[in-house]
């Protein structure tokens, strides 16, 4: 399934930890994805998202998009 994550989306993280967070940045993982210049239509294996956890310490870490699930999209 192709699913687009955008900055501001509220997501659930399945791995490496089970948590929830907010997408604060996105970046392509492959040279083909970088050449496309846009994350639109990319498979979740082709890009990562920087997540700010909703835990009290507000950690930030990078997670492959395929390990994320939308709770709420920014446009909703």
ABEGO torsion letter per residue (X at the ends): XBBBBBBGBBBBBAOABBBBBBBABBBBABAAAAAAGBABGBBAAABBBBBBBABAAGBBBBBBAAABBBABBAAX
